[in-house]
Amino acid sequence: MYIHNSIKSMTTIDDIKKLIAKDETRTLELKETTGELYKGMETACAFLNSDGGWLMFGIAPSLKIIGQNVTDNTRQEVANALRKIEPAIDVEVEYVELPDKPDNYVIAIYFDSNNFKNGPYSFDGRAFYKVESTTALMPRQMYEERLKISNPQRFSWENTPNSEIIVDDIDTEMLYQTLHDGIGSRRIHASAMTLQDPMKIMLKLGVARKNGMILNAANVLFGKEPSLLHPQCKIRLARFEGTDKRVFRDQTVCEGNLFEQYDAVMDFCLKHLNLSGRMDSKFRQDTLTVPYEAIKEATINMLCHRSWNAENTTPSLAIYDDRIVFQNPGSFPLGMTWQDFANEHIGSLPANPTIANVFYRHGTMEAWGRGIGLIMESCKEQTLPTPEIKVVPPFVNLTIWFKHSLTGGVKASAPQVKDSHTPSHTPSDDDSTSSHNETNDQSNIITPQDKVFEFCKSPKSIVEIAEMLGVNDRRWVRKKYIAPYIGTKLQMTIPDKPNSQNQKYVIIKE
């Protein structure tokens, strides 16, 4: 595909005289003859990668216009040299005849700047740029940055092949589970169930190349120890006493892959956030201080939209008495604000589309481009204050405010979650003053785990269990409510094929 540059019309020698009056500049290169054609094309490449400029042949070092004889062979040599510029360009080569020297011409070519839109240009395999009025070989780092700007999806950090990543670095069990869950959520075709080779599965998920190279995205998504190669692959979690950072109540750093980080964030939130309860039928319906949907979407947003370029910046989550703050390295696309993404009519623009696509196909992400909108909607439904999103370079901060303080502001009857695995609640001393539905009778307080056991008195699939709990993330449900109890409380209906699509779970009868 050819790039059409804007051509400046120049038809007279007077025009040339005006251009060369002040000698060579950052946007003007003069050559005596096409004997310097190769050097001239290096400069042309630099013009394309900088501010544009004129390349002229037939001008003596004294700035005298001497012209040169132009034959069909000369024209062919110029055309062949231009073809060595990549990506391909379409420029107008002007042959301006000298009035006093018939058959002698000044060869003038204008190269327009592409403003990095078409990537860095190269000539004969090398890229050049302008340093003041001189032509210089482009540094490798600058070349790579220009590639990313021109085609962020292809040349982004996540899609960069990495020869240091090998199959042994990948958690193949997690890889197989992602494939299985993707088929279960109908976001991966069922025919993929036959895939056994980890490379073929990674290729299916878009985290490997056909040439056998594994992308950075594969390491952070499925790596056994991703932070060994990418030290920025971690997330910091903290619970502070009060409303500032002076006193820690709890803190940890998760250096696992992104699926492990997702679990860590969800566990940490469930561990430290209060539950407010209401009775509905025979089950106690529990609601987080922050809606589950808001926590989930904010966590996915943090994992899918973070910047990976700086090794010294990492995401963090901080819980205070009055708010929860998700802090993520990155920024919004140029010219856009968070309000644009809250608009359901705006399409998804994830910073890391390959990573986001894996989360989507796995089933963790329910819909593209709805994260911020869902956070706002779920908080509004629970009558929480409107969440705040601020860009504080190099981070984007999402703050979700609580309706009540975690200490003292929540109803006394609201039980405190000691740990996300704890199967019982600890009622407060004031429970007896609650309504008749709020009682100290522990038998009336049904935990999510109790619900799973009750529900599985008859065989149930992971989809059915997740729907019963009102949780969309089947992987998380399997990890938290099923896997720890296989062999003690629950059993599989197809134990010899644990990953079967038809797998169900049933209570072990005592």
C-alpha positions, 0 to 999 in steps of 0.5 A: 500500500502506498502512502501519498504525501502532500506535494508542494508544487515548484515549477521555476528556478526562482522557487529553488533559489528562494528555498536554498538561499539560507543553505541546508536546514533541518528540512532541506538537503542539497546534493551535487549529483545523483552520485550521492543518491544513496546518502540522499535517500538516507536523508529522505528517510530521516525527513519522513521520520521527522518534520519532512523536507526537500531533497534536491540534486543539482546544487553545488556546495557553493549553493550554485544551481548547476543542474545535471544531465538527466537520462532515462537511466537517471530516472530509473535509478531514482525510482529504484532508490525510492522503492527501498524506502519502507513502508512504501511511499508515493512521492512526486519527483520534479525535474526542473529544467535550467533555462540556460542549460537545456537537458540539465535539471534540478531534481527536487523531491518533497517528503512529508512528515507522517507524524509517526502514524505509519511507523518508522520509515527505513531505507535499505533496512535502516531507519534514520531521523533528523538531529538538527540539520544532520541525518542520524541512524535511529536508536533501537529504542526510538525505533521500537517506540515509533512502532508502538505508536504507529500500530499499538495492537501489533507492537504493544508490550503484551504482543511482543514475542519473548525468546526467554519464555518457554513452555516450561514457564507456563502453568499448563493446568491453568492453560487447560482450565482456561480453555475448558472454561472458555468452551463452557462459556461458549466463547471458544468453539467446542472443537478446541476441546481436542487440543492437548499441545500447550503451544496450540492452546496458546495460539488459539488464545492469541498469546503465541505466534505460529513460528513458536514464539511466546508473547509477553501476554502469555507469561503474565496470564499463565506464567508459573512465576511471571515476576522473575522475567517481568518484575512489574507483574505484581499487585500490592494490597493493603488495609489501612486503619482509618482514612489515611496511610499512617497505620497498616492493618493488613498488607501483602504483595501478590507476584503471581500471574493475572488470574492469581492476582484476580483471586488475590484481590477478590479474597482480600476484599471479601476478607476486609469488607463488611457484609450487610444482611437481610433475610429472603426466604430460607437463605440469608442474602449477603451484600458487600459494603461495595457491590460484588459487581463493582469490585469484580469490574474494577479488578478486571479493569485494573488487570486489563488496562494497566501499562506494562512499560515501566518496571517500577510502577505496579497496580495497588488496592487500598481499603480505608474505613471510608473507601476503597482505591484501585490505583493502576499505571496508565492513562486514558487514550488521547482525547478521551475521559472516563465519562466516555467509557461510562457511555454504553455506546462507546466501544471498548478500547482496552490498553491490552486487548490480547489480555482482555480477550483472554479474560473475556473468552475465559468468562471472567469478563462479561462484556467488552467496554462496560466495566466503568459503566457497570461499576457506576450502575452497581454503586448507584443501585446500592445508593453508594456515592458516585465513584471518582476516577482521577488521572494522577500521572503515572496512575489512574485512580478509581475510588469507591466510597462507602455509605457507612464507615467500616468501623462504627458506621455499619449497622450493629447487626451486620456480621463481620467477615473474618475470612472468605473461607470462614463458613460461619458469621459472628453476630454482634451483641445487638443482634437481638434488637434487630427485626425478627428476621435478624436473629442470633439463631446461627441456623438461620444464617446461611453462608454461601458455602452452606448454600452450595452444599444444600444446592448440591443435594442433587447433582449440579453443574458449575454453571448452575452453582454460579447462577445460584450464587449470583456470581458470574465468574465460574472459575472463582466459584470452582476455586472457592466453593467446590475444589476445597471440598472435593472428597470431603463434602462434595464429589464429582459425577465423572471423577475420571474426567474432571474437565468434562463439559458434563461434569457435575457436583453432588454432596457426599452423603454421610 
